[in-house]
Amino acid sequence: MKDILIITNYFPPETGAASNRIFHLAEGLKNHQYNVSVLTPLPNYPTGKVFKAYKGYFKKSTLENNITMHRLWIFASNSKNKLLRIIAMLSYSFSLIWFFAFNKIPKTVIIQSPPLLVAFTSVFFLRSKKRKLILNVSDLWPIAGLELGALKKNFSYALLEKIERFIYKNADLVLGQSEEILYHVTLLFQKKETILYRNYPDFKAPTIEEKTCENGKLKLVYAGLLGIAQGVYKLCKELDYSNIQLHIYGAGAEKNKIENLISGNPQLDIIYHGEVSRLELHQELMKYDITIIPLLNRIYGSLPSKIFEYARLGLPMIYFGGGEGETIIKKHQLGWIAEAGNYIDLNKVISKINTSDINLNYKNKIQQIAIEEFDFNMQLIKLINKL
């Protein structure tokens, strides 16, 4: 069996797209007879506190479903204070350096980026002619930070650009989850080998049952991170609730603001369900008519992986984020498009949705497209052929 190491900032029991993506990759490689080990921090996302079962450890190594897990110490924080966030990233980088110094590292390593600092640490210390470094890029930093308003073009930004170029230059293979990511990488390094590797889910497609529209209202659901980039708080304030009921699942920076908005405005038809496990969430999502995928601003290179997960559930979507996600929704007829950032257009699009169109046949059609077009195993084999 060939050894392979995956270095990531997120992994279950943490929740979210990044965690799911790396989990499926690790499971998939294991099922193809790879000896997989994962290097990750002690679980702390999205709370910013190390989970109770892992407190007090500097390093915790376990064998979980035949995958060797090495969970390393981190100064956990989800503070808005930039200095504290930098300290948190530096702490994990120091733990990585310590691990590299005292452990044998396989000849094939997959490194998740962002965070850039973690990717830089891994690439800097592990680059070798005898080792193959594969960079899995899910978002383009620092560009995404600039578009989110989290970064400004100054000395720090220029330094992050240099770090970005360093990791692309020294990676033997770059995986990108969007065409925009791959275009950006090859614009900087024309001869760099790349693969489009999207965050396709790997679970059995459920049986879809016919649902009836209750009280004449469209049951709209949002599930995921309640962060700044998603803009769910603003979405709650801007939606027209005449013909819809909004259900929300998840946690994040905007959670308290959303809860306060709901409690202070009972006329808004919003129900917040908190955070549930991924398995529970799939069962819950099947109860709704349609889901919404918002982004506060269009972010170059970013592609919400919810598209592929919801399609496999047969759940129609309203996409409100622009970019490559919009193209995929249109191409595969997975739902409706509203102009990014235009809430007037969003409400207009929703008002024109006929509940009779969201029927069993349409949902089954979406699910079948997902099974045929968003195939995790076919994509994984394509990657394996490059390892």
Secondary structure, DSSP 4 states (H G I P E B T S, - for coil): -EEEEEE-S--TTS-SHHHHHHHHHHHHHHHTTEEEEEEEESS-TTTTS--GGGTT-SEEEEEETTEEEEEE-------S-HHHHHHHHHHHHHHHHHHHHHSPPPSEEEEEESSHHHHHHHHHHH--TTSEEEEEESS-TTHHHHHHTS--SSHHHHHHHHHHHHHHHH-SEEEESSHHHHHHHHHH-TT--EEE------SPPPPP-----GGG-EEEEEES--STTTTHHHHHHH--TTSEEEEEE--STTHHHHHHHHHH-TTS-EEE-----HHHHHHHHTTSSEEEEE-SS--TT---THHHHHHHHT--EEEES-HHHHHHHHHHT-EEE--TT-HHHHHHHHHT--GGGS-HHHHHHHHHHHHHHS-HHHHHHHHHTT-
